[in-house]
Amino acid sequence: MVTGNVIEARGLRKSYGEVEVLTGVDLSVARGTMFALLGPNGAGKTTTVRILSTLLEADGGTLTVNGHDVTRHKRKVREQIGLTGQDTAVDELLTGRENLEMMARLFHLPPAAVKTRATELLAQFDLVEAAGRQVKTYSGGMRRRLDLAISLITTPPVLFLDEPTTGLDPRSRSAMWDAIRELLVGGTTILLTTQYLDEADQLADRIAVIDKGRVVAEGTAAELKRKVGTERLKLAFGGTGAALKAKGVLGAIGVTAVLTENTVSVAIEEPAQVRRVLNEVGDAGLEVTGLELSEPTLDDVFHTLTGTAGEKR
């Protein structure tokens, strides 16, 4: 029976020798929504996608996609999904149209539907003018759009996107975002992995932050931001040494500060905390060269939960 959650993972584990890549990941993705896995390099995002899309065996856990057990019913799962990986899976010597038509035949579309489907996808992903050119002449953004188009030959109800915009220029990323939004409007359920904070913030209905093989937080973007305080106070100093000392001063009074080069930031729950932080720093003889009070961002979530910075572009 297919439930409201199209993707379900419970206790997902994977190791390579003695190296634990996934240590018990739980995920639930509701039908017709975008779920983002956000995390630094090596966090386990791609491994999770490869297991859910039947490309890799899990060491433990239970997994279903659109009601089908990923371990026992691989063929049925593959009939339900599309996948766009980090590397484009296109033939550079063929034209864009030839790539699409070849894949349509491999998916056993009726001969009369092969050209029609290729034409539809070329139009949907703004590749009509380049349809007759060899793919080796395409830009990175065009190749990624073609790769996404290929994954949609059979309009799958579930789509896995593994860092689909990595390395793209802002214009190409924006075009990919538009294409992804159209798929969501059409009812496709999407699991996205990304390092880009703005990508998760803009596109995802829910976000899981994954680090060192485990989910360290999950919720909407707003819920995750609230986990690091209602506001963030950022203090700039003349150098990294002064900022590091300020972090230590605040830590001594129980205030968690995140260090980024010559800046420290802390969560502020009430106005009185601002004065306390400034007084402590001033009493330690540290000069504040800049001050900013702002709403928390996913970057703050990333820093706080993983100790690293996410990509903001």
Beta strands, then each sheet from edge to edge (+ up, - down):
strand 1: 5-16
strand 2: 19-30
strand 3: 34-38
strand 4: 60-65
strand 5: 68-69
strand 6: 81-84
strand 7: 158-162
strand 8: 189-194
strand 9: 206-211
strand 10: 214-219
strand 11: 231-237
strand 12: 257-260
strand 13: 263-268
strand 14: 288-294
sheet 1: 2+ 1- 4+ 5-
sheet 2: 6+ 7+ 8+ 3+ 9+ 10-
sheet 3: 12+ 13- 11+ 14-
end
